[in-house]
Amino acid sequence: KKIILMNEVAALAAMPHRISERKTVIKRIDEFRKMYVNPLESSVNDENETGEEQEESDTTRTTRSSVISAATGSAGSFHSELSEMLDEWEEPEQQERSTKDVKITDVLHFRRALEYIDPVYPFSAAFGKAGTREQCVQSAQSMFDKLMTGRRYAINFRVLCQIAEKRDGTHDKAKVRDLMRMFRPNRLGEITKLDFVKSVDSVYKDLRLTLANINNSSQIDRAYQRIINTIFYTAVTFIVLAIYGLDVNAIFILLSSIIVSFAFMIGSAASKYLEGILLILVRKPYDIGDRVCFLDANADVDDFGPPSGGWVVENVDLYTTTVRLGTTREYSTFANGSLASSRILNLKRSDKPNVYMYLKFTTNVTQEQLDSFRSEMTEYIRDRPREWI
């Protein structure tokens, strides 16, 4: 979905003043979306619909609250002051996961969509080269300059919303929400050049990590397939020997005696090996690019965050996990069996982390001053959603 949005923004930047040609390009992109992207989204939307509603950006919430306060006058501000005085509360998640089976057509659509990703021009030729991160940054700056109108220092978010315009003149609200999550404009609806490049760079990194995870999953599937093939052909061999009249029981007893004799030597290693396979195939606690921490299952929990910045996962297979230390870039390899009994903290999958800052005040500070300080800090954080939210 992010790649499709980036293609549409690139088409808008390539033809900012030729409306008829721009609508033709957007129409072709919409046809591609209907053919290949919508079938994939339909199987995912049921799982993510509730989560997406809860993950609306604070910029959208702020805009809505400003509209409500303008319509209701002092009543809206009164209710907002009351809400700020209440304790913090986070609604518990009650999402029902979909158990739909994946169809062959979904797999074919997914493979067909991957074939359309050009490694040199992943965001279309209108965007420019993005084979490397440096090329992506240069193309993003060039596209920002094309979208600029006049001598402004930032792009108005309404310019990007043109790609969400329908034929009847209305806007697709879902696409506008996706654009807002991707580019995160400020309260004035403006996007600076730095913020624009950061958004494009985030999409580029997500794309590279997604392709790396797909490649890594294919390697794990091939290793898992070899194990299944070994068990299958072994069973077929015994069946063929039984058909030709050989004494399969004698052969099985002979092999069992050999296996039992070696079980005392490889029993512990085989147990760890099986635990590592179950960790990757069943639990799946991390993916490539995730920042994780491996802690003891009985370790105490503190408020100081991950030690040494955590580990960044670089490669995963059925037997080992390759990571790099976040601060010193130390390269390490762990056996999956040794990680099965540990507590794995995945920082990338941890939503809405809390940041604690301890401040000291003098004894003559009044409660009104503390409330004012708290409201100013809250306003400061909400004005900078990219840095704090």
N, C-alpha and C positions, 0 to 999 in steps of 0.2 A: 504493500500500500504506500509506503514512503517513497519507493522508487517511482511509482506512477505519479505521485504528487510532484516529485522533483522534475520528472519529464514535462509535466504541464507547466510548472514555473519556468523551466528552460524555454519552452515554446513561447510563453508569454514574453520573456525577456528578448527572444530573438525577433519577435514581431510586435513591438509595443504599440505601433501606430497603424497597423494594418489589421483592422478588426475582422474583416471578412475572412482573410487567410488564417487568422488566429482561431476563429471559430471552426474552420475546417480541420485544422490540426487537432483541436480539442475534441472534435467529433470523432476523428479517427482513433484518438487515445481512448475515448469512451467505448468505442466498439471493441478495442483490444481488452479493456477492463471487463466488458460483458462476456467476452469469449473465454478468458483465461483467469482473471482475478476474482470475479464474482463467485464462480463455483468453489474456489478455495475459501473465500470469506464466509460463504454460507455455512460451512461446516465449523467455522471458528467463532462466528458471531454469537451463537447460542451460549458458548462458554464464557465469552468475554463481555457480554452485554451489560451484566450487572457490575462487573469490575470496571468497565469503562465509565459508567455513570458515577462511580465512587471516586474515580481518578481524575475528575475534571480539574483543570489547572486553577490555581488561585487567582490568576488574571481574569478568567471567565467569571469566577464567583464575585470578584471585586466589581466587574462591570455590571453584573446583575444587581448587586447590592446598591450601586450608585443609581441605577435606573429606578429601583424600588424606592430609594430614599427621595429621589426627585419627585416621584408620583405621590408619595404619602406625606412628605414634608417632615415635620418634627416627630411624627410617630415613628418613622423608620429609624431616625437617629436615636430615639429613645430605646427602641428595641435592640439596636446594635450595641448601645452602651450596656444594657442589661446582659446581653450575651457575652460581652467581654468580661463582665464581673463574675460570671459563672465559672466553675471548674472546667478543666479540659476534659473532653469526652470523645471517644472514637467508637463509632458504631461497630459492633461485631460483625464479621463477615459470615454470611449465610448463603453462600453460593452453592447451587446444585450443579455438579459437574455432569456434562453430557456424556452419555455412554454410547453414542452412535458409532457404528462400525464404519471404518474407512472403506470407501468403494474404490474399485479399480479405476473408474473415471476420475476420481479425485487425484489418485496417484499420477495418472496420465496428464491431467491438467497441470499438476505441480512440476512434473518433468518438462512439459512443454514450456512452462513459464521460465524455468531455469535456462532453457536453451536460448531464450531471448535476451539474456543478460550478457552484454558484451563486456569482456574484461577491460578493454581500453576505454569504451564509451558506455559505462553502466547506466548513466543518466541521459542517454540519447546524445546525438551529435550536436544538437542545439546547445546543450550545456557545455560541451567541450570534453577534452581528455580528462579522465579520472582514473587512470591505471595505477597511479601512486598517490600518496597523500599530498605530496607537493603539487602535483598536477591538479588534484581536486581543489586545493586551496586557491590556486591561480585561476581556475575556471570559475570558482565561486565569486571571486573578486570581480572578474570580468562580467559575470551575469548581474552582480549587484550594480555595477556602473550602468548597464543597459536598462535596468529597472528604475534608476534614479530619474526624477522629474524636477527640472529646474536646478537650483543651487542648494538644495536641501542636504542635510547631513545624514538623513535616514530615509528609509522607505516607509510610506504609509501602508498599513496592513490592508487597506481597502484595495490597493493595487494587486496584491496577491489574491484577494477574494474574487477577482474577476474570473479566475478559472473555476470557481464554484457557481458561476452564474448559469442558470438554466435558460431554455429557449423562451420561456414566458416572462423572463426578467427577474424571477425570484432566485434565491440562493439555496444551494444544498447545505443544510445546517450541519450534517454529518461531516461533509468535506471541510467546511469552515472550522469545525472543531478540530479536525485532524491538522489543518494548517496552523491553528493556534497552538496545539501541542508541539508541533514541529519547530516553529519559529519563535514562540513565546514573546510576543510584543509587549512593550511596557504599557502603562496606564493610558498614555496618550495615543496608543495604537501605532507606535513607530518602532522600526527595527533598524538598529545601527549596522554599520558594515561589519564590525567585529561579531555582533550577535548573529548576523546572517551567515557569516563564514563558520561560526561555531555550530550552527544548526546543520549546515551542509556537511561539515566534518563529522558530526554525530551520526548522520544518516550513512555516510561513507563507512565509518567504523562498524556500525550495525550490519551493513551489507557484507563487509569482509568477514566479520565474526560469524554471520549466518552461513556464508559459503564454507568457511573452515569447519563449522559444526556439521554441515551436511557431509563434507568429505570425511570427517572423523567418524560420523555415524555409519557411513558406508564401510569404512575399515572395520569397525566393531561388528557390523552385520556379517561381513565376510569371514571374520574369525569365528563368530558364533555359528555360521553355516558350516565351517570346516569341522567343528565339534559335532554338530548334528549329523553331518555326512559320515564321520568316522563311526558313530554309534549305529547309523542305519546300515552301512555296508558290513559292519561286523555281524549284525543280526541277519542280514541277507546271506552272508557266508555260512553261518550255522544252518540256516534253512536249506541252502543248496546241498550242504554236506549230508543233512538228514534225508533229503530226497534221493541222493545217490546211495543210500543205505549205510553210510558210515555211522559209527557209534558216537553220537554227539555228546552223550553224557560223559563218556570217558575223556573226551577232549576238554569238556567244560570243567571236569574235576581236576584235570591236570593243570589247566590254566588258573583255576581257583587256588590251587595249592601254591603256585608260583606267586600269584598276587598277594596271598596272605603272608607269604614269607617276606615280601617286600613292604607290606603294609606297616611293619614296625619301623621301617626306615623313612618312608615317605608319607606316613599317616598325618603328621602335623602339617607338612607342606601341602598335602592334598586338601586338607581342611581349610587352610588359609587361601589356597587357590580357588576353592569353591566359594568362599566368602567374598573374595574379590570380584568374582564373576557376578554374584548376586548383587553386590553393591552397584555395579555399573549397569546391569540390565534391569534391575527391579527398582532400586532406590533412586538412582540417577541424581545424586546430590549436587552436581555441578556440570557446567558446560565449558567449552573453550572460551577464554576471555573473562570468566568469572573471577572475582577476588574472594578467596576463601581463607579460613583459618581452621587448623586442625588442633582441637583441644581435647583434653582428657574428659571422658564422660562424667567424671565426678568432680571436675574442677569448679572452683567458685566463680561466680559471675561478678564482674566489676563494671565500673563506669568509665574505664580508661580506653575502651575501644580495642581494636585488634593489635596484637604485638607486632612490631616491625612492619606495619603497613599491610600485613597479610600476604598471601601467596596468589599469584596470577596464574591460572591454569593455561597451559600452552598445548598440551597433547594428552589424549586419553585413549587407552585401549583396554582390552579385557584383563590385562595383567598388571599394568603400571600406569601411573599418572605423573606427568612431567609438569613441574611448576617452576615459577621464578619469583624470588623474594621481591616484595614491592619496593623496598628502600635500597638495598645493596645490589639488586639484580642477580642475586645468587641463583644458580641453576641447579635444581635438585629433582630427583626421581624417587617416588614412593611406590611401594608395592600396594596394590589395592587391598590385599588381605590385611595388611597392617593398619589400614584406615577404616576397616569395617566396624571396629569396636570403638572408634573415637567419635567425638561430637564435632560435626562439620558445620561451621558457620559460614554461610554463603552471603556475602555482603551485597552482591548484586541483586539477589532475590529478596533482600530485606527492605520492605517498603517503609517509608516515612520514619527514618531514624531520628532519635532525639539527641539534641546537642545541649549539653549542660555547661553553662558559664557561671562561675561563682563570682559575685560582686560584693564588695564591702561598702557599707554606708555608715555615716556617723550617727550617733544616737539622737541628734536633734532633727533628723529627717522625719517629716510628717507623713501620714498615710496618703494624703492628697498628692504629695510630691512623688511617692512611690508609684501611685496609680498613674500619674502623668508620665513618669519615666517608662513604665510598662507599655502604655499606649503608644508613646513615641517609638519605642523599640519595635513594637508590632507593626507600626506603620512603615518603619524603615525596612523591615524584612519583606513586607508585602510589596513595596515599591521595587524590590530587586529579586524577582522570582528566580532568575537564573543562578543567583549566587547562594540563595538560602532555601529555596523550596524545590 
